[in-house]
Amino acid sequence: MPARFQPRLTIRARLAIITLAGLVVLGGLGLFTVRGAYRALEVAYGQSMAETAQAMLGQIGGSVVARLDQLERLSDRAEVTARMRAANRRPLDAGPDTVLSELLRDAFIDAERRRFGRSVFAQVVLIDRRGLVVAATDPPARPLLADRTWWRGAMARGRHVGGLAYDPLLDAHGLVVAVRLDDARGQPLGVAKALLSAGWIIREAAQAAQLAGNTDIHLVTADTRQIFSTRPFRFLEHVDDRRYVRASRAATGNGAGGDDFVQVTEGGRARVYAFASSRSAPALGHLGWTLFVGRDARQVLAPAEALELRISVAYAVVLLAGLFAAGLLARSLARPVLRIRDAASKIAEGDLEQRVDLKRDDEIGDLAAAFNLMSDRLRDSYHALTAEIAVRQKAEADMAAQAHRALESEIELNTLIESTDDFIWFVDREGRLVLWNSAVSDYRAQRGKGPVRRGITAADMLPADKAAEWEELYRRTLSGERPIIELELSDGRHQTFAFAPMMREGEVIGASVFSRDITVRRAMERQLEQLASTDPLTGASNRRRFMKQAQVEWERSQRYDSPLSLLMIDIDHFKSINDTHGHAIGDKVLKAMVMECIARLRGTDLLGRLGGEEFAVLLPQTPAAAAAQTAERLRQALAELSVATDNGPLRFTVSLGLACRVGAEDTVEECLRRADAALYKAKAGGRDRLVVDPSASGVALESDRGLAS
Amino acid sequence: MLLMVPFARLLMLLCLGLALAGCERVEPVRLAALMPLGGPAASVGQSLREGLELAVDEINQRGGLNARPIELTVVDSTAAPGGLEAAYHEVVATDPLLIIAGTSNVAVALKPLAEADRRLLFGLVATAPALTENATWSYRYWPLAAAEVPAMLAGLPPDENLSLGVAFLDDAYGRSVAEGLAEHVRRRGGRGLMIPFALTTTDYSDLAQTLGDTDAVAIVAFDAHIRAVLEALEAANYRGRRLASSSGALPAMFDHPAAEGLYVAAPAIYNPSFLVSEQTRQTYEARTGKPFDQYAANGVDFIRLLDGLLVDREVSAVSLKARLADGFAYAGLFGNVSLSAGGHDIEFPLLAARVEGGRLVYR
C-alpha cells in the first residue's frame, strides 16, 4: 500500500492560506455587510417611498376632495339653490335650466380655461332630488339619472366618488364624482355630478409626483389600468403586463391593497418600486388605486454602492496590505527559518562551523541563538567525539593490534606453551583453570589423574592441604605477588612453580603459573654443588664445604653445648708416594684413604680434603675420648689399607691430630688450628700416630703408634 | 511561495476577466441631430444640443436605454459641407433610430427626405405647421401656434371692445398665432390690427407708431424681434398692455427693461414651484453655466420622452412608431405633454405668465 500523500506546506504557503482565509472571511463579512446595507437601503427606500406614495395619493385625494367641495359650494350660491328648489317642483318633462347650465359652464369650465388654459371638470351636471337633470355644462342625453350609482351614493352619503369612466358624448375620460346639494336647512336639493377630466387627474397626479422628485410614478386602478405615469402613457391603458405590477401583485398575494416594495428589471436596469394603495387616501380609499414610485436601483442603493465601493477599496487595500504583510511576515518567518534550515543542512553535510547570524529579539532570534548554541555544542561534541573516536579507533587499532599481537602472542604463546614441557596454566580471579598446555594434561594423564577441564580449581585437582596451599599461592599472586616455589613431584621430579599475576589494563584478571622441571638442574646443581663442595678426586668435601659444614655443626654444638671434635689427618710421606709411584698412585692412595674413612665414619661425620694430602674430619656430638677412639680406628684401618700398584700393594700411614671445641668462645678455625697443631706433633712425633690437643681433656694424649699429646 | 503563484495567476485572470467583461461592446442606440449651431438661430441650436446631450448623458449614466448607451451625433445644419441634404445622408448612413431636426427650417427641409426614407424625424423647437401636415414619419415636439393664443390672451384685460395690435413674424407660425389672436378679439367684439414684419426687420419704430393707439400689442416672433419691438414701443411711449408669444419667455427677456410687465405665453419650466423642471434647470445651469431655457428643455424632455416610450420595449423605429401611433400623455418638463392617437404633434401647454421684476410670474 503506497504511503499516504502528505503535501508539504511551507511557512509561506501556510501564511498565504491563513491570510487568504482571513481575507475571504473578511470579504464575506464585507459582502454580508454590503448586502445588509443594500437590503436596509431597499427597505428604507421602499418604506419611505411607500409613505411618499401614500402622501401623493393623499394629495390627489385632497384635490378630489377640493373639487367635491367646489361642487358642494354650489349650494352656497343663492341662485343655484333657488333654481334647484324650483327645479324640484318642475314637471318631470321639463328641460334643462339653461341659465343654471350657463352658470355651471362658466364656473366650472370656462373660468378654469380662462385662467389656466385648461379644464378641471369635463362635465358638471345638476340633478334634482328626483333624479332629473336640472342643468349641465354639457347636458346628458338621459334626463333621469336617479338609477345611477353616483346619484344614489351622493343622495345617501352626501358625497360619492365613482371610478373612472368614459363619457362617449364627451369623448372624454374622467373621474365621476357627485355631491348632494342641501339647502340651508339641510334638506337635499339634489346632486351635483361632475366628471373630473382625465387631464386634471393627470395634472394633479403630476403635481403630487413632484413630491417624489426624480422618480417614475405610476398610478394604477384596481383593475390595473393606468391613470398616470411619469412616462408617456395612455390614459386607462392596461398595465397588468408591467413588471412592477406583476411583482407587486406577487408581493401582496395577488391582491390589491398593500404597501410594499419590489425590485424589477426594466429596460435592462434594476429598479426599486415602492407601492401604496389608496385605502387611506381621502375620497379615493374605496377605489383601490395603487401608486407606484420607482427609482433606479443604483440611485436607491447608491449609498450602499458607495459603501460597497469603499468596502471594496478598503478590502483591496486590506487585501494588498494583508498580502504584503503576510508576505513580509512570511519573509520574516520563512527566511530566517530557511536560513536555519540551510545552516542545519550544511551542518548535516559536515560543515560544523555553520552558524545563523540573526539578531532578532523574538522567538526566531531565540531559535537562532539556540541553534547556534546547539551547533557549537554539536561541533564541540563532534570534535570530542571525533577525538574520542580517533582515540578509540587508535585504541581499537591498538587493541586490534594488541589483539592481533595477542592473537599472535596467543598463537605464539599457544605454540610456545605447547612447545614446552614446562607446565603452563592460567587461572582466573577465582582460581579456575582457564588455559593450560598439554604438558599439564599429559602429566595428569600419565599419573592417572582426572582430566583437565576448563574451570576446575586447585581443589578439584589436589588434595585438600595441597589445594589450600595452592589457593593461598593463587591469592597471593592475584594480589600482585609473584611467589616462586619448588616442589618435588611424586615421580621424583623437581618442579619450580612461578606464579605471576595476569594484568589487563592495569587490572589483575588472573594468574599464570609456569612450572619447570628442574630435576636435572637440581641434579646438576647438586652436582655442581657436589663439584663445588667435594673434592673431585676423592669425593670428600672440599675445603669450602667442610668449613661451611663445620661451621654449621660448630654453631649447633655451641647452641646445644654438645661436644664436637675435629681430626686432622695427613698421609704420611705422601710426596714420596707421588714421587715414587706417580701421581696416579698418589691419587689412588687418596681415594682409598677417603673411602676407608667414609666407611669408618658415621654418616654425621664429615670428611673434607683441606688440601693435598691433608684431610679433616668433623665429629659432631663426639667428645674427645670417642673421637680419639675413632681416630685411632681410622689410623689402624688406614695403616692396614693397601693400594695396588704395578709394583705391588702399597701401604701407607697417616698422622692425626685431634682437637675438641672448648667453650663458647672457641671457633672452628681455632679448633682446626689446634687439631693441626696436634697433627704437627704427630708428624713430629714419628707419624702414624694420633696426637690429641691438650684442650681435649680425659683422653690419652697419644696412642702407640696412636695417641700422643 | 508555491501556493502564492497560482493565487497570483488566479487574481490576474480574474482582473483580466473583469476588464474584458467591462470592455464588452454593447450596440448603442444611435440618434442623429441636425440643428443650427451657427447663424441667427445659433442660440436655439446650442441650447437644444446642450439639452439633448444633458439628457443623453443622464440616461447613459443610469445604464442607457434598455441597457444600451445612447450615441448622439449632432451636425451643424449651417455648416454642413455639401449642404443640409448631404448632412442628412451622412447621418442616415449611421442608421440612427431617428433624426432630430432643430428649428422649423431644418425640420421642414428634412421632412421630405425622412418621409422618403421612412425614417423617423422629430422636429424640436419647430413651429411650422407644414412639418406634420400629411406626415407619416415626421413628428413635432413643440407647441402649435394654437397653444400660444389662450396663454397670450390671458394677458388681455377683460374688456370687450378691445383693440389688439398684433405684430408678428411673417411666417406660417406667426401668421397662425396672429390670426388666432385676432379672431378671439373679434369674437369678443374687439378689433385686431395685424402688422407682419420680416425676419430681417431691424427697425420697428414705424411699427410702434402704428400700434400706438391700440389697447394691447401682441408680438409673435423670436425673442430678438420681441425685444426690438418692445424697445420700439417703449421709445414710442406705448402705454397699452403688451403680450408676447412663448419666445418672449426666454430668460434673456426677464432682465430686459422693456420686458417689464410683458404678458407672455410661457412654458411651465420657468415655474420654480415646478420641481421636476427646477431640478433639471439646476443641473443644466451647473453643467453649462447658461440659463435654462425652453429650447434646452425641449432637448432634455425629448430624450426623456424617448426613454419613457421605449423602456422595456424593442428599440427600433417600428416599435417607436407604433408607440407613437397609440398616442400618450406625458408629465414632462413642460407639464402635461400629450400626443393624440394617430397624431404627429406632441404638444405641451403654454401658461399665462408675466415678466415682473426680472422674473417670470405665472398667473
Interface residues (C-beta under 8 A of the other chain):
Chain A: T10 R12 A13 A16 I17 L20 R113 R114 R115 F116 G117 R118 A198 G199 I202 R203 A205 A206 A209 Q210 G213 N214 I217 F228 S229 T230 R231 P232 F233 R234 F235 E237 R242 R243 E266 G267 G268 R269 D296 R298 Q299 G327
Chain B: M1 L2 L3 M4 F7 R62 G63 G64 L65 N66 A67 R68 P150 A151 A154 F274 L275 V276 Q279 L305 D307 G308 L309 L310 V311 D312 R323 D326 G327 F328 A329 Y330 A331 G335 N336 V337 L339 A341 P349 L350 L351 A352 R363
